[in-house]
């Protein structure tokens, strides 16, 4: 049994799939195929506005193939994780996007798929032919103790025969220990995610007696314990903590995206957000003339509808003079996406 590696953000593992390795680097785009799903899992965190038949690439709603490719280029993605809802309810879309991404980025672009369905051999052949690298099954909790001889066992064998890396990805809750023998028999990996409270599942979790782990996270008390109980039995196991998803994966993806999208005057923070100065003006042309007069190069500012964005240090150093001319300077921190969420506005 390989030694269990403990991270500084609560995750631990003795095996990482290629999909997980790229995710740790923030190099995986999340391709949400559809919000439709008929499982009704009590722990599902999916928000109500996502429970529609809509495609998203990361946070961006997708209308065209170009939207998907643009998002992947923007974050310099080395791979894609396909999820939902239940993506295989839209099997043709899944196959289309796998082929699209492989054609654009080549075979090295690693693609993994989450599904609660045990696909037929024909479906798996189509996925393998399109280029799927890895599949993660999510059987319903009431089947965890009867996987032996089930359609999931057959799907695992078929996928392995077709050269797809295969495993299970589940919430770390009571019952996961029942999986240890069948997972070892099938030679699969097991990814366990720390269960979290969300707006969508809070009532269900509370009604079943789940409690928050502490006051500073959404993680469920005891979820990590179930993962540690099964870890000692599995040679291919990974527990992904709530804290790691928030402070690890997202941060790395933001940093990666910032490096691709930052303008010459943007400052990339250690959290991957962008910092820059903003000067609001009722007359933008007057502000542009002011900047030209004091010798600010045009490449060092961007003209918006009601403001000019430029280096934060310039806005700070010249705040008093700018205000004397009737301008309104501030420092802005936002996410590194087009029209990204503003995290903070600091008036100067």
N, C-alpha and C positions, 0 to 999 in steps of 0.2 A: 504494500500500500504506500503510495506517494505521500510525502509530508504535506500537511495542510498549511497553506500559506494564508496568513492573516493580514488584511490591509488596514491602513490607518482610518478607514471610514466604515469599519464594521463588517465588510464582506470577507469571506474566506473561501478557499478552493484548493483542490488538489489536481484540478483539470480545468482548462479553459478551451472552449471551441474557438475556431478562428473568428466566428461571429462575435464572441465575447471579447476576444483580444482587440478587435477593431473598435468595438463599442467602448472599451476602456480608453482608447485613444481619441474618442469623440469623432471617429471617422466613418460612422455608420449613419446613413440617412434612414429615417423612419418613413416607410411608405404605408399609409393607412388606406386599405383598399375599399372598405365599406364599414359602416357602423351597424349593419344588419347582423343579428345573431339570434338563434332560437334556443340557446342553452339556458339562459336565465340564472347564471351562477350568482349566488348571494353576495359574493365578494367582488363582483365586477366593478371597477372604478370608473368606467366610461361615463362621461358627462352626457346629459340629455341632448345637448346640441350636436354631439358626435354620433348619436344613434340614428343616423340617416345614411342613405346610400350615396355618400360623397367620398371622393378621394382626397387625401391630404399628403403632401410631401413635407415632412416635419410639420411646421405650423401653417404652411401655405395651402390653401384650397386649390385643387388642380382642375383646370378646365381643358388643357391641351397637353400633349406629350412634351412639348417644349417646357412647360411649367415644371415637370418632373426633372428633366435634364438640367434646366437652369438651376434648380435648387441643389442638385447633386454637384454641379460645378461650383456653385457659390460656396459650399462648405468643403470643397475638394474631397468629396466622399470616396472612400476606398471600398465601400460596400453598402448594402441596403438590407434593412430588416423589414419584412412584409408582415403586416399585422391587421387587426380590425377591432371590433366586430369579428365575424368569421370570414376571412378572405376567400376560402374555397367555395363559399356560396356564389362567388363571382370568379369562378375558375378561369374563364377565358381572359378576364382582365389581369389576373395574376400572371398567366403565361405571357400575355402581351407585354407587360411591364418588365418581366424577367428578360425577354428577348430584346426589348428596347434598351435596357441598361447594359446588357452584355454587348450589344452592337455598338453602343456609344463608347463604353469604357474598356471593353475587352473581357476575356475570360477571367482575368485576375480580380475583377470587381466581384467581391464575395456577396452572395445573396442567401439569406436564411428566411424561413417562413414559419410563423406560428399558426397552428390550427388545432381546433378541438375535434375535428373530423378525422376518422380513420379512412384515408382515401383508398380507392380501388387501385389495383395494379396498373390499370390503364391510365388513371389520373397521374399516378406517380411516374409512369413512363413519359407522359407529356411534360411534366414538371422537370424531369431529369433531362429530357431532350432540349428543353428551353434553356437549361443551364443552372437549375437550382443546386446550390452547394450543400445546404443544411436544412433539416426540417425538425421542428420542435413540437411534439404532440402535447395536447392539453386535454386529456380525457376528463369527464365530469367526476366529481369526488365520489359519487356512489359506485363508480366502476374501479376505483383504485385497488380494491381487494380481489377483483376478478379479471385482471388483465390477461392472465394466463389463458390461452386458447381463444382470446377475443379478437375482434377485427383489428385492434391496435397492434397486437403481437404480429399478426400477418402483415400489416402495413409496415411495421418496423423491419421485418425480414425482407420484404419487397424493396423498400427504400435502400437498405444496405446492399442488396444485390445489385441495385442500379447505380451504386457508387455515391449515394447521398449520405452525408454524415447525419446520424439519427440520435435523438434523445427526447427527453420529456422536460417541459418547463411548467412549473406549478407554483401556486402560493404555498408558503411554508405554514401549514396548519395541521391539526390533529388528523392522523391517518396516513401521513406520508411515509411513516416507518413500514407500513404494509407493502410498500413498493420495492424494498431493498432486494428481495430475492429475484423477482421477475426482471428488474433492471439489470442485475448482475448476470442473469441467465442470457439476456438478450445482448449484453455487451454495450449498453447504451450509456449516455451521460445523463445526469439529472441536474437541471438548473432549478433552484428554489428561490423565489422572491419573497422578501419580507412583506407580510401582509400590511396594508395601509388603509387608514380611514380616508374616504373621499366624500365629497358632497353627495355622490350618488349612492354609496353603499353604507353610509354612516348609520342609518336607521336599522338596516339588516344586521350589521355587525353588533350594534348596541343591543338589539333584541336577542341576539344569541350569546350575550354575556361577554363579548370582547371589550377590552379596555385599552386606552392609550398607554404606550410604553413609558412616556414621560411628557412633560409640558412643552418640549421644544421640537417634537416631531409628530408625524402622523402615523408612525409605526405602531403595530399592535403588540401589546404585552404578550410574551411567550412565543412569538413567531420564530424568533432566532433559536430558541431552545429546541424546537422540533427539528430544525435543520442540523443542529449539533448532535442530536440523538442518532440521526441516520448517517451522518458524515463518516462515522467510524467504520461503516460497513461497505462504503462505495469507493471504488478507485477513480471514478469520474464524476466529481460532484462540485458544484459551485453554488454558494449562497450569496445573493445580491441584496445588500441592505438598503433600506429606505434612504439612509443618509448618503450612500454611495450614488444612488440614482440622482439625487438632488445636487450633491456637492462634487461628484466625480464625473459622471457621464455628461451631464448637461454643461458643466463648466468646460470640459475639454472640447465639446462640440462648439460652444460659443467662442472659445479661443481660436479654434481652427477656422471658424467662419469669419471672425474679426480679422485674422491675418489675410484672408482673401478679399475682404470688402472694405477695410479701413482706407479712408482718404488720407492724403499726405499730412493733414493737420489733426487727424483723430489720434487720441491716445488710447491704447488698449490696456484695460485694467487687468489685475490678476484674476478677476472673475470672468474675463472674456467680454465684458461690456465695453462700449465706446464712450469716451469723454471728449467733449469739445465745447468751444464757446459759442454763444448765440447772442446776436444783437438785434433786437426788434426795433423797427422804425416805421413811422406812418408814411414816410417817403423813402422808398428803397433806393431810388436814384441818388438822392442826397447822401445817403449812407455810403453808396458805392463811390461817389465823388470824394467823400471824406477819406475813405480807405486808400484811394488812388493818390490823393494829395500827400498822405503820410508814407507812401511807398510800400504798401502791402501788396505783394505779388498776387496776381489773379488766381494762380494755382493754389494759393493758400486760403481761399475762401469760396464758399458756395452760396449762390443767391437763391433764396426761397421766396415764397409769396409775400410774407410779411416780416422776414428776418434774413440775416446773413449769418452763416455758420463758418467758423474759423478757429484757429488754435485757442485752446482754453487759456494759455498763458497771456495771450494778447488781450483777451477780454478782461482778465484780472488786472493786468498792469495798466490798462487804459480805462478802467471802469469809471473813474471820477470824471475824466474829460468827456467820455462818451455820454454820461448822464447830463453833463452841462450843455451838450448839444441837443438834448432831448431824446437820446437813444436809450434803450433798456437792455443792458448787458446781463448775461447769466451764464452759468455752466450747466450743461446738460449731460446726463448719463442715460444711455439707452442700449437696448439689445441690438446686435449687429445685423439685423435683417432690414430689408426694404420696409420703411414705415414701421420699424421695430418699436416695441413697447418702451416708453420712457420710464426709466427707473426713478430718476430724481431730477429736479430742477432747482439749482441753487442761485437765487438772485444775488447780484453783486452790487 
